[in-house]
Amino acid sequence: MKKLLFLIVAFVSTVSMQAQKFALVDFDYIFKNIPAYERANEQLSQVSKKWQAEVDAITTEAQTMYKNYQNEVVFLSKEQKQARQDAIMQKEKEASDLKRKYFGPDGELFKKRTALMNPIQEEVYNAIKDVADLRGYQLVLDRASDSGIIYGSPKIDISDEVLQKLGYAN
């Protein structure tokens, strides 16, 4: 047990004596300075609004069918009531299916976002990796994320250097 404790203390001491180099990067800042990223975001926003309008139109149609049904229910036979209820449920299902198709976890919006954003994100990641390798950083943290960074010195922020590497120098 004493040997294990000694080995742990020796390891921690060795690791803490080695100089570690850290850097910060601000992904929000970087992406805001990349025109292709902004264009992709705008394109996603437009297609999302278009698809949402389609879903809303079908939902509104189902609501209108239901209101008409409520107004006419006293005049309908049992078979007519059942047919109308089935039609309303079918329309609601259609709206739900379309919403899932466009906005679900594996939906069209997710696929489009992946297709548009992944190449840009990969390019940024590779630029960060190149800058980190060049300057000898062992760790690069994202200042913009909720990672718990309380303070980060601007001296270790490499965001501008990453943008310069990508060809978007300010």
Salt bridges, closest charged atoms under 4 A:
GLU61 OE2 - LYS91 NZ 3.13
GLU72 OE1 - ARG84 NH1 2.65
GLU94 OE1 - LYS91 NZ 3.43
ASP97 OD2 - LYS93 NZ 2.75
ASP97 OD1 - ARG100 NH1 3.09
ASP130 OD2 - LYS165 NZ 3.81
ASP133 OD2 - LYS129 NZ 3.12
ASP157 OD2 - ARG143 NE 3.27
GLU161 OE1 - ARG135 NH1 2.18
